[in-house]
Amino acid sequence: MECYFCQRNIKDIDFKETQILRRFISAAGKIKPKKRTGVCSNHQRKLTRAIKRARYLALLSFTSK
């Protein structure tokens, strides 16, 4: 399986694009591991940083309710 971001030639992951970030968060609100999503290591680190920033700015919730 190829990386979602490498396929679409996305270099930087923007924390404001919450629709994309929600694909990589489980129903419990946890960040899905790269084994499940198929994202490469480089993009997984950027994805984690973007999700945490979006949570801090209240664009995403910390928990699922």
PyMOL CGO cylinders between C-alpha atoms (Angstrom):
from pymol import cmd
from pymol.cgo import CYLINDER

trace = [
    CYLINDER, 0.00, 0.00, 0.00, 1.37, 3.39, -0.96, 0.3, 1, 1, 1, 1, 1, 1,
    CYLINDER, 1.37, 3.39, -0.96, 1.30, 6.42, 1.31, 0.3, 1, 1, 1, 1, 1, 1,
    CYLINDER, 1.30, 6.42, 1.31, -1.83, 8.59, 0.95, 0.3, 1, 1, 1, 1, 1, 1,
    CYLINDER, -1.83, 8.59, 0.95, 0.25, 11.77, 0.89, 0.3, 1, 1, 1, 1, 1, 1,
    CYLINDER, 0.25, 11.77, 0.89, 2.96, 10.45, -1.45, 0.3, 1, 1, 1, 1, 1, 1,
    CYLINDER, 2.96, 10.45, -1.45, 0.30, 9.38, -3.97, 0.3, 1, 1, 1, 1, 1, 1,
    CYLINDER, 0.30, 9.38, -3.97, -1.17, 12.88, -4.04, 0.3, 1, 1, 1, 1, 1, 1,
    CYLINDER, -1.17, 12.88, -4.04, 2.27, 14.55, -3.97, 0.3, 1, 1, 1, 1, 1, 1,
    CYLINDER, 2.27, 14.55, -3.97, 1.47, 16.43, -0.74, 0.3, 1, 1, 1, 1, 1, 1,
    CYLINDER, 1.47, 16.43, -0.74, 4.67, 17.71, 0.83, 0.3, 1, 1, 1, 1, 1, 1,
    CYLINDER, 4.67, 17.71, 0.83, 3.34, 19.49, 3.93, 0.3, 1, 1, 1, 1, 1, 1,
    CYLINDER, 3.34, 19.49, 3.93, 0.26, 18.54, 5.92, 0.3, 1, 1, 1, 1, 1, 1,
    CYLINDER, 0.26, 18.54, 5.92, -1.80, 21.56, 6.95, 0.3, 1, 1, 1, 1, 1, 1,
    CYLINDER, -1.80, 21.56, 6.95, -3.40, 21.42, 10.39, 0.3, 1, 1, 1, 1, 1, 1,
    CYLINDER, -3.40, 21.42, 10.39, -6.34, 23.50, 9.13, 0.3, 1, 1, 1, 1, 1, 1,
    CYLINDER, -6.34, 23.50, 9.13, -7.51, 20.74, 6.74, 0.3, 1, 1, 1, 1, 1, 1,
    CYLINDER, -7.51, 20.74, 6.74, -9.49, 18.85, 9.36, 0.3, 1, 1, 1, 1, 1, 1,
    CYLINDER, -9.49, 18.85, 9.36, -11.37, 16.67, 6.86, 0.3, 1, 1, 1, 1, 1, 1,
    CYLINDER, -11.37, 16.67, 6.86, -8.12, 15.00, 5.81, 0.3, 1, 1, 1, 1, 1, 1,
    CYLINDER, -8.12, 15.00, 5.81, -6.88, 14.71, 9.40, 0.3, 1, 1, 1, 1, 1, 1,
    CYLINDER, -6.88, 14.71, 9.40, -10.11, 13.01, 10.56, 0.3, 1, 1, 1, 1, 1, 1,
    CYLINDER, -10.11, 13.01, 10.56, -9.35, 10.06, 8.25, 0.3, 1, 1, 1, 1, 1, 1,
    CYLINDER, -9.35, 10.06, 8.25, -6.34, 9.26, 10.41, 0.3, 1, 1, 1, 1, 1, 1,
    CYLINDER, -6.34, 9.26, 10.41, -8.08, 9.44, 13.80, 0.3, 1, 1, 1, 1, 1, 1,
    CYLINDER, -8.08, 9.44, 13.80, -9.90, 6.42, 15.25, 0.3, 1, 1, 1, 1, 1, 1,
    CYLINDER, -9.90, 6.42, 15.25, -13.45, 6.49, 16.63, 0.3, 1, 1, 1, 1, 1, 1,
    CYLINDER, -13.45, 6.49, 16.63, -11.97, 6.72, 20.14, 0.3, 1, 1, 1, 1, 1, 1,
    CYLINDER, -11.97, 6.72, 20.14, -10.06, 9.87, 19.13, 0.3, 1, 1, 1, 1, 1, 1,
    CYLINDER, -10.06, 9.87, 19.13, -6.62, 8.27, 18.94, 0.3, 1, 1, 1, 1, 1, 1,
    CYLINDER, -6.62, 8.27, 18.94, -4.17, 8.78, 16.09, 0.3, 1, 1, 1, 1, 1, 1,
    CYLINDER, -4.17, 8.78, 16.09, -4.12, 5.63, 13.95, 0.3, 1, 1, 1, 1, 1, 1,
    CYLINDER, -4.12, 5.63, 13.95, -0.73, 3.89, 13.63, 0.3, 1, 1, 1, 1, 1, 1,
    CYLINDER, -0.73, 3.89, 13.63, 1.08, 3.90, 10.31, 0.3, 1, 1, 1, 1, 1, 1,
    CYLINDER, 1.08, 3.90, 10.31, 0.72, 0.13, 9.99, 0.3, 1, 1, 1, 1, 1, 1,
    CYLINDER, 0.72, 0.13, 9.99, -3.04, 0.59, 9.73, 0.3, 1, 1, 1, 1, 1, 1,
    CYLINDER, -3.04, 0.59, 9.73, -3.12, 3.64, 7.50, 0.3, 1, 1, 1, 1, 1, 1,
    CYLINDER, -3.12, 3.64, 7.50, -0.17, 2.82, 5.23, 0.3, 1, 1, 1, 1, 1, 1,
    CYLINDER, -0.17, 2.82, 5.23, 1.36, 6.28, 5.62, 0.3, 1, 1, 1, 1, 1, 1,
    CYLINDER, 1.36, 6.28, 5.62, 5.16, 6.50, 5.32, 0.3, 1, 1, 1, 1, 1, 1,
    CYLINDER, 5.16, 6.50, 5.32, 7.28, 7.41, 8.35, 0.3, 1, 1, 1, 1, 1, 1,
    CYLINDER, 7.28, 7.41, 8.35, 8.00, 10.94, 7.18, 0.3, 1, 1, 1, 1, 1, 1,
    CYLINDER, 8.00, 10.94, 7.18, 4.34, 11.77, 6.62, 0.3, 1, 1, 1, 1, 1, 1,
    CYLINDER, 4.34, 11.77, 6.62, 3.28, 9.99, 9.84, 0.3, 1, 1, 1, 1, 1, 1,
    CYLINDER, 3.28, 9.99, 9.84, 5.44, 12.39, 11.85, 0.3, 1, 1, 1, 1, 1, 1,
    CYLINDER, 5.44, 12.39, 11.85, 4.02, 15.40, 9.99, 0.3, 1, 1, 1, 1, 1, 1,
    CYLINDER, 4.02, 15.40, 9.99, 0.50, 14.01, 10.38, 0.3, 1, 1, 1, 1, 1, 1,
    CYLINDER, 0.50, 14.01, 10.38, 0.91, 13.56, 14.13, 0.3, 1, 1, 1, 1, 1, 1,
    CYLINDER, 0.91, 13.56, 14.13, 2.23, 17.10, 14.51, 0.3, 1, 1, 1, 1, 1, 1,
    CYLINDER, 2.23, 17.10, 14.51, -0.68, 18.50, 12.44, 0.3, 1, 1, 1, 1, 1, 1,
    CYLINDER, -0.68, 18.50, 12.44, -3.30, 16.58, 14.47, 0.3, 1, 1, 1, 1, 1, 1,
    CYLINDER, -3.30, 16.58, 14.47, -1.80, 17.77, 17.76, 0.3, 1, 1, 1, 1, 1, 1,
    CYLINDER, -1.80, 17.77, 17.76, -1.74, 21.37, 16.55, 0.3, 1, 1, 1, 1, 1, 1,
    CYLINDER, -1.74, 21.37, 16.55, -5.35, 21.15, 15.36, 0.3, 1, 1, 1, 1, 1, 1,
    CYLINDER, -5.35, 21.15, 15.36, -6.38, 19.75, 18.75, 0.3, 1, 1, 1, 1, 1, 1,
    CYLINDER, -6.38, 19.75, 18.75, -4.55, 22.53, 20.58, 0.3, 1, 1, 1, 1, 1, 1,
    CYLINDER, -4.55, 22.53, 20.58, -6.36, 25.17, 18.52, 0.3, 1, 1, 1, 1, 1, 1,
    CYLINDER, -6.36, 25.17, 18.52, -9.70, 23.39, 19.03, 0.3, 1, 1, 1, 1, 1, 1,
    CYLINDER, -9.70, 23.39, 19.03, -10.13, 22.48, 15.35, 0.3, 1, 1, 1, 1, 1, 1,
    CYLINDER, -10.13, 22.48, 15.35, -10.29, 18.82, 16.40, 0.3, 1, 1, 1, 1, 1, 1,
    CYLINDER, -10.29, 18.82, 16.40, -11.46, 17.40, 19.69, 0.3, 1, 1, 1, 1, 1, 1,
    CYLINDER, -11.46, 17.40, 19.69, -9.16, 15.50, 22.03, 0.3, 1, 1, 1, 1, 1, 1,
    CYLINDER, -9.16, 15.50, 22.03, -11.85, 12.89, 22.66, 0.3, 1, 1, 1, 1, 1, 1,
    CYLINDER, -11.85, 12.89, 22.66, -14.69, 11.57, 20.56, 0.3, 1, 1, 1, 1, 1, 1,
    CYLINDER, -14.69, 11.57, 20.56, -18.20, 12.41, 21.72, 0.3, 1, 1, 1, 1, 1, 1,
]
cmd.load_cgo(trace, "trace")
